[in-house]
Every structure is written in C-alpha cells, then in structure tokens.
Amino acid sequence: MVGIKRNTVKTILRYLLTAGLVVVAASNPRFGSSLLRGAMREYSRKNKYKRNNSQNFYSAFAYMRKNGLIDIEYRGRQMYFSLTNDGKKRAGRYKIDDLKIEKPKKWDGRWRILIFDIEDKQKLKREALRGKLKELELYQLQKSVWVCPYGFENEIKLLRDFFGLTDKEMKIITASDIENDKPLRDFFKI
C-alpha cells in the first residue's frame, strides 16, 4: 500500500464488515464525509487528528476498489458499497489480529477447555491456531488441549470460522474442577 497508511484500510474494512452494506446518496456533495463518518470517528479515536485524514480515506477507498476488496454498485441515485470475498477475508484477518479475551474482575470458578483435532494434512492451519491461542494467553495443558478461566466462546467461534473448522474439529468444555490445577491458577494469577 504505497502512500496509504495500513491503519486507514484496516479501519475501513473493519467498519464495512461490521456495518455490512453501506448506502449513500451519490448526489450528496459531501459524499465522502457522510460515508466515512463512523469509520473516521473510530480512526480519529485511535490516532491523533491529522489534517490529511480525509485524503487518506479517499486514497484507501481507491486502493481497495483497485485491489478488489470492495464493490461499488449504482442503483438509480444510490451508491452501494460492499465487501468482496477477498475484502471479507482481509477484514476477518484484521478482526482476528485484534482479538482479545476479556478478563472479568472476579473469576466465576469455572474452567473453559478448548480441545481440537485437526488432520495432519492441515498442519499449517493447526500450527497457526496454536500460535493464536498462545497469543490469547491460554494455558496449553496438552498439545491440542488449552485452558482458560474466562469466557471465550465468542472469540473461539471467530477463530473456528476464520480457520474454517467445524464443531467436530474444535470443542469447548466447561468444567468446575481440573485435577491439580495449581499450575493453572499460578499461570492466570487466580
């Protein structure tokens, strides 16, 4: 992305993924600002206001259209923006990059156990999943068994969808007790 900040494209893609389909009146002279208001608000919150934010957004849209990440369709006087399949994949990757498990103030006393069984022919996928689980700070009990004291069902569902796994390949178990859980309690400081 020559001359375009990656953050700008990332913000727009994530915004479009969340918003779904964006509709804007093409006859509106403030077309760009009305379309990007929500995305620019998010971008400005994360980055100090810069004079060329609008220019970055226009350039980012041109980049995304040129590279097949968004579709623009005219229907009468309306212009519709939507993510292409490639755009959805890229936006999903950004969503996965920002994934975090929220830690409640008080632990509910239950362990969440993630088990998975991914075939050898998908070794790269399996190793990428393990890397992400380490990044999410889950405890590796065994090679394909990971433990966390906090609710992570939504995060695991996103990972399952992102990696294209089924509920047969990846399961979540909730348990009130794990034998000899001192190493787990030490790891999570609970």
N, C-alpha and C positions, 0 to 999 in steps of 0.2 A: 504494500500500500504506500506508494510513493507520495509524499507530501500530505498524507492524511493520517491523522492520529488513529491508532488502532482502537483506542477507547471510544472514539466517536462512532465507528462502525459497530463496535461491540454494544454500545448503549442503544443504538437504533435497532439492531437486530433483536436484542432482548426485549425492547419496548414493543416491537411489532409482534414478537412471539407471544407476549403477554396480552397485547391488545387484540390480536387476531387480525382482522381485516380493518384497515383504516380508510375512511371515506372523507373526501374533501371536495368542496365545490371548486372546480377548475377555474371558474370565472372570478374567484376571490383574488384581489391583487396582493393580499397578504398570505398567499397560498403556503409558502414555506414555513412561516412562523406559526400559522394555525395548525399545520400538520405536525410540527415538531415540538409544540408547546410542552407536552408531557415528557417527551424524551429529553428536551433541552433542560427542563427543570431537574430531572434526575442527573443529567450530565453536569449541570452547574453546581448541584449539591456536592457532587464528588470532586469536582475540580474548581479551582478559583475562577471567577468570571474572567474571561478573556475577550477582547474586542472582536476577535475573528471567529467566535463560536458559530455564528450563522453560516459563515463561509465554510467552516469545517463540515457542517451538516449538509450543505448543498453538495460539496465535493464528495462526501461519504455516500450520499444517495446516488450520485453519478457513478461512483466506483461500484456500488452494489448492483446497480442496473447493468452496467457493462460486464460484470463478472457473473451475472445470472443468479444473484442472491435474492432479488425482488422482481416481481412482475408489476407492471403498471398497465391498467386497462381503463379505457374510456367508455362510459355508458351514458350517452346523452351529455349532460353538462356535469356529470360526476366523474371523478377520477378515483380509481380503486387501487390501493397498494396491497400487495400480499407477498408473503414469503414463498419462494420456490422451495422445492425439496432440498436443494443444496443450502438455501438460506436457513431452513428449519434445522438442518443438521448442524450448521455453524452456530446458530443461536443456541441450540441444545448443548453444544460443546461449551459455550460460554457459561451457560447456566450450571453445567457440571463443574466447571472451573471454580465457580463462586460458592459451591455447595458447602454448607456447614451444619453441624448438628448442634441444636440449641441445648444448653445446659441449664436445667431448672435450678432454682435456688435450693430446693430440697429434693433429695432423691426419694422416689416412691418405693424403694426396696425391691424392685423387680429388675431382672437382667433381660436384655434383649440379645438373642443369639442369632447370628446370621450363619447359615450353612449354605454351601453351594457345591455343585458338581458339574464342572464344565469339561467337555471332552478334550482329549489331547490334541485333536486337530484344530482346536480353538485356543491354543496355548497363549498366543499373544493377547487375546481378549481376557483370559484368566489372569495373566500377569498384570495387565493394565488395571483390572478390577482390584487386585490385591494392593497395587500401588495407591489407588484412590482410597481404599479402606484404611491404609496406613496414614494417609494424608488427613483423613477424617478422625484420626486418633482412636480407632477401635483397637481392642486388645486381641492379638492373634493367639487363640487357645490351641488350635491345631492348624494345619496347612489351609484347610477350607472351612474353618470354624472361627468366627470372630464374635467378640462380646462387647456390649456397651450397656451402661446402666441407664441411658437416656433414650426416650422415644426417638426412633429413627426411621419409622415406617415410610414416611413421605420421601425422605432422602434415598432410601433403598429402592423405592418404586421408580424414582427418577433414574437411578443407576441401572436398574433392571431394564427399563425402556431404552436408555441410551445404548447399552451393550447388546440389546436385542435378545435378552434372556427370558425364559419362561418361568412360571412359578414352580415348575417341576425342577428346574435347574438351580433355583435360588429360593430358599425358605427362611422365614423369620419365626423364631420360637421365643415365647416369653416365659421366663421361669422365675420363681420366687427364691430358689436356692441353687447354688452351684457348689459342689463339694470342694473344700479347701479354696475358698475364694479370697484369701488374704492377698495373694499377688495381684488379683484384680482390683481389690479395694485400694491397695497401695498405688497401683497404676493410675486409677481415677481419683485418688485422694478423697475417698469417701469412708 
